[in-house]
C-alpha cells in the first residue's frame, strides 16, 4: 500500500475512533503582579494567538511546562475567549488588566505550585480553552493563590494540544 493511502487510512481510523490528536502551541507568557486578594486575575490586554485546528474540536486539553523564576507561590491559570472587560480595570500605564476571577474561566484544576521548584508540568482544560483553541486565540491570566509579593511572567512552553474531534 502506498504511504499516502496508509496515512489517509490511519487518519480516518483515528477520526472514527475518536482518538485524540496532538499538535504544539508556541511559547507564551502569563503575567504575575502582586494583588491584594485572591479574588482577582491579571490578564494581558492582548490575546495569545496561534494557528487554529483545520476543523473545530469537541474537546481540547493543553499539556506542557510552566516556569516561574521569582518568589515561591501558587497560581491558577484563567482564560477568556474575548478581551476581558467585564469586572476589569486597566492597570495604569501598562498592558495589564485586573479582573474579578468569578467572571472568567479557571483552566487549571489544581493550583500550579512554585513553592519547591521553578518548573512544573501543567494541564489546561475546559470549555473556554476549547473555544479559544478552535478560534485560534485566547486571553490567559493568572490568579495568585496566596498573597505573596511577586511580579514577572509565568512562561508556558512545550505546550501540546490534545484534540478530540468527535
N, C-alpha and C positions, 0 to 999 in steps of 0.2 A: 504494500500500500504506500502511496506517495506521502511524503512528510506533510504536505499541505492538508491532505484529507485526514491524516492522523490527528493533526492539531484541531481541525474543524470538528471531528468526531469527539475528541476529548473535551472541547468547549461545549458542545451540545450535551454530552453526558453530564458534565458539571452543572450546566444550567437546568437540566431536567431533574437532577437530584437535589437541587437547592444548596449544593455545597458552596461554601463561601470562597470568594476570590480575593486576592490581596493586591494592593498597589501602594506605592510610597507617597508621602507628602513632603514638601520642603521643610526645612528647619524654620521655626518661628519663635517668638518671644511673647511672654505674658507679663504685664507689669506688676510690680510689688511696691507699695508705698505704705508706710505706717498709717493706720487709720484708727480712730478711737473706739470702734466697736466691731464685733464680728458679724453685724447685720448689713455690711456694705461690701460691694465688689468694685474693684478697679479694672476698667477696660481701657484699651487704646481706642481712639476715635476713628481708626482705620481698620478695615477688615483684613483678615488673613485670607488671601486669595490663592487659588490653585486650580489645576485642571479638573473639571468635573467628570464623573463617570460617563461613558457613552450612552448608557441608559440609566434611568433612575433606579436606585436600590431601595429595597424594602426595609432593610435593617443594616446599620453600619456601626462598627466599633473601631476605634483607633488605639493601637498599642505602640508604645515607644519608650523613650527615656526622657525624664525631666531632670534638669540640673539647676542648682541654685548655690552660689558660692558664698553668700554673705551669712548673716545671722541665722542660727538654727531656728526653725519654725515649722509649722504645719499649714497647708493650704488646701483649698478646694478650687477646682477649675470650673468656671461657668461659661455659658455660651449664649449667643443671640444670633438669629438669622437676619436681623436688620440692625442698623446703627442704634445702639442703646440710647434711648431718650427718656422713656417713662421712668420717673423716680430717679433721674440722674442730674448731676451738675458737672460742668466743666471745671477742672482744677485750674486755677488762674495761670496763664502763661504756659500752658502745657498742652499736650495732645492726649491727656488722660481724662477719663470720666469717672466720677464717683457715683455709684448706683446702689439702690436698695436691692439686696440679694433676693428678696421674695418675688421680684418682678422678672427674674431671669432663671434659666435652667441650669441646675448643677449637673456637670458632665462626669464628675468623679464620684464613685460610690463611697469610697473611704478617703479621708484626707491623705495628701502626699506629705510624708514627714521627712523634713530635712534636719531632724534632731541629731542623728548619728552619722549621716553621710550626705554628701553634696549631690549624689546621683541616685535616682530611683527609677524603677520600671513604673510605667503609668498606663492606665486604660481609661479612655474616654468613651462614653456611650450615651444613648438616649435619643429621643425623637428630634430634638433641636439639632443635635450633631448630625443625624441622618439627613435632615432637611438642608443643613448648611453644606455638607459634602455634596449632596445632589445638585445644589445651586452653584457650587464652586467658590463659596466664600462664607466665612463665619467670623464673628467677633468673639474673641476669647478674653476672659477676665479671671482674676484671682481674688479669693476671699481668704484672708489670714485667719486661721482657726484660733490663734491666741494673740493677745495684744503684746507683741514684741516689736520694739522699734526696728524697722528694717526698710530697705528700699533696694531697687535694682530690677532685674528681669529673671524670670524663670525661663530657661531655654528648653523648648520641646524639640527633640531631634530623633532621628531614626524612626519616624512615625509611619507605621504601616496601617493602611485602611483595610479592614476585613469587611467584605461586602457580601450580602445575600440578596439576590435579585428576585427570588420567588418566595 
